[in-house]
Amino acid sequence: LILVVTCAEISISVVYFQLAVEDYRWWWRSFLASGSSAVYVFLYACSFFSSKLHIVQFVPTLMYFGYMSLVSFAFFLMTGAVGTIACFHFCRV
């Protein structure tokens, strides 16, 4: 719930400031503003891999980063959708 509310608030803030300067192309910016939190998830996964995991073979490393890329992309789509839907309701009300 906290993640959803935070993504919605950040996207609405970005879109509000964009609309205040009369730039009405807000759709992708609202998606990217909240979806960019997936970059943090992937960077944390890289940090966790280098500090806590002791994997030295190539295939397990490839599998780890492959799955973490998929998880980060799914997180990007989820949070981006939350931000875009929140901004859509903000602009329509």
Salt bridges, closest charged atoms under 4 A:
ASP23 OD1 - ARG25 NE 3.32
